Amino acid sequence: TNDDARDEKYREGDVVWADFQTAGRGQRGHEWHSRKGENLTFSVVLTPDFLHATQQFLLSEIAALSLVDTLAEYNIDCHIKWTNDIYAGDCKIAGILIEHSLSGENLRRTIVGIGLNVNQLTFPEDLPNPTSMSIVRNAKFEPREVLECFVRNLERWFETLRHGNNNAIEVHYHNTLYHRDECHTYALPSGEQFEATIRGVRSTGHLCLEHGDGTLHEYAFKEVEF
């Protein structure tokens, strides 16, 4: 849906929604698995031309917060696992893939791709910790209603961003972080592991970890993992 949403015929606020994707994509080039008709796989077109390219992480934040708020409306408590995964408990219920195009130094067009597990009950064995709304709540949901709820929440957060209230966005994002202020094990690309505590996320999207010796280190996407 992200690929289709690049078509210039789509305007801000348009949603490209697929009942089933044969080439669903996630972060790091991973596939996104979803059973036909059971989940939500869609993309929303935004035109945040009021934002400098260096502020693009704000769009990741509002997309994640919109998912958390949507799931809360269905009595599902969730957290944001840096950078763009949504966790219910210790299981992944949704993922986000955001792609931008620029005009000069500002953003021109942003595609917010969402995969949200709604009614799927079983998943491929190679997925480490998936879950769905149906598993969490032991109920079935109408995907279109969930989608409309998400769009309302995204519109609200996008207007917050448009009005320049970036601080409110960043505060809410930090307060919703998975494992914030808890000591856990992290790994570098080399395989080296260490204990650290999440202290926040910079406006650039870098994760701020406090190591065991009390020093703070910042990591970009792909530079560290849980």
PESULVEN-V852040 format. One record per backbone hydrogen bond with DSSP energy under -1.0 kcal/mol. CO is the residue of the C=O (numbers start at 1). NH is the residue of the N-H. E is the energy in kcal/mol with one decimal. If there is no record, write none. Layout:
co=CO nh=NH e=E
co=CO nh=NH e=E
This chain:
co=1 nh=5 e=-2.5
co=4 nh=7 e=-1.8
co=7 nh=10 e=-2.1
co=11 nh=14 e=-2.3
co=14 nh=45 e=-2.4
co=16 nh=43 e=-2.3
co=19 nh=37 e=-2.0
co=24 nh=32 e=-1.8
co=27 nh=30 e=-2.1
co=30 nh=26 e=-3.4
co=35 nh=38 e=-1.8
co=38 nh=119 e=-2.8
co=40 nh=116 e=-2.7
co=41 nh=18 e=-2.5
co=42 nh=114 e=-3.2
co=43 nh=16 e=-2.9
co=44 nh=112 e=-2.7
co=45 nh=13 e=-3.5
co=46 nh=110 e=-2.9
co=47 nh=49 e=-1.8
co=48 nh=51 e=-2.1
co=51 nh=107 e=-2.5
co=52 nh=55 e=-2.4
co=53 nh=56 e=-1.5
co=55 nh=58 e=-1.9
co=56 nh=59 e=-1.5
co=57 nh=61 e=-2.1
co=58 nh=62 e=-2.3
co=59 nh=63 e=-1.9
co=60 nh=64 e=-2.2
co=61 nh=65 e=-2.6
co=62 nh=66 e=-2.0
co=63 nh=67 e=-1.7
co=64 nh=68 e=-2.4
co=65 nh=69 e=-2.6
co=66 nh=70 e=-2.1
co=67 nh=71 e=-2.7
co=68 nh=72 e=-1.9
co=69 nh=73 e=-1.4
co=71 nh=74 e=-1.1
co=71 nh=76 e=-2.2
co=72 nh=75 e=-1.9
co=79 nh=87 e=-3.0
co=80 nh=178 e=-2.9
co=81 nh=85 e=-2.2
co=84 nh=96 e=-1.2
co=85 nh=81 e=-2.8
co=86 nh=93 e=-2.8
co=86 nh=94 e=-1.5
co=87 nh=79 e=-2.4
co=88 nh=91 e=-1.5
co=91 nh=88 e=-2.7
co=92 nh=131 e=-2.2
co=93 nh=117 e=-2.6
co=94 nh=86 e=-2.6
co=95 nh=115 e=-2.3
co=97 nh=113 e=-2.4
co=99 nh=111 e=-3.0
co=101 nh=108 e=-3.1
co=101 nh=109 e=-1.6
co=103 nh=106 e=-1.6
co=105 nh=53 e=-2.9
co=106 nh=103 e=-3.0
co=109 nh=101 e=-2.2
co=110 nh=46 e=-2.8
co=111 nh=99 e=-2.1
co=112 nh=44 e=-2.1
co=113 nh=97 e=-2.4
co=114 nh=42 e=-2.1
co=115 nh=95 e=-2.2
co=116 nh=40 e=-2.5
co=117 nh=133 e=-1.9
co=118 nh=134 e=-2.3
co=124 nh=127 e=-1.7
co=129 nh=92 e=-2.6
co=132 nh=136 e=-2.4
co=133 nh=137 e=-2.6
co=134 nh=138 e=-1.7
co=142 nh=146 e=-1.8
co=143 nh=147 e=-2.7
co=144 nh=148 e=-2.5
co=145 nh=149 e=-1.9
co=146 nh=150 e=-2.3
co=147 nh=151 e=-2.5
co=148 nh=152 e=-1.9
co=149 nh=153 e=-2.0
co=150 nh=154 e=-2.9
co=151 nh=155 e=-2.5
co=152 nh=156 e=-1.9
co=153 nh=157 e=-2.3
co=154 nh=158 e=-2.8
co=155 nh=159 e=-2.1
co=156 nh=160 e=-1.7
co=157 nh=161 e=-2.1
co=158 nh=162 e=-2.8
co=159 nh=163 e=-2.0
co=160 nh=165 e=-2.1
co=161 nh=164 e=-1.8
co=164 nh=166 e=-1.6
co=165 nh=169 e=-1.2
co=166 nh=170 e=-2.5
co=167 nh=171 e=-2.5
co=168 nh=172 e=-2.1
co=169 nh=173 e=-2.4
co=170 nh=174 e=-2.6
co=171 nh=175 e=-2.3
co=174 nh=177 e=-1.3
co=176 nh=80 e=-2.6
co=177 nh=180 e=-1.2
co=179 nh=182 e=-1.8
co=184 nh=196 e=-2.4
co=186 nh=194 e=-2.2
co=187 nh=225 e=-1.9
co=188 nh=191 e=-2.2
co=192 nh=188 e=-2.7
co=194 nh=186 e=-2.9
co=196 nh=184 e=-2.7
co=197 nh=210 e=-3.0
co=198 nh=181 e=-2.4
co=200 nh=208 e=-2.8
co=202 nh=205 e=-2.1
co=206 nh=202 e=-2.9
co=207 nh=219 e=-2.3
co=208 nh=199 e=-3.0
co=209 nh=217 e=-2.7
co=210 nh=197 e=-1.9
co=211 nh=214 e=-2.3
co=215 nh=211 e=-2.8
co=217 nh=209 e=-3.0
co=219 nh=207 e=-2.8
co=220 nh=223 e=-2.4
co=225 nh=187 e=-2.5
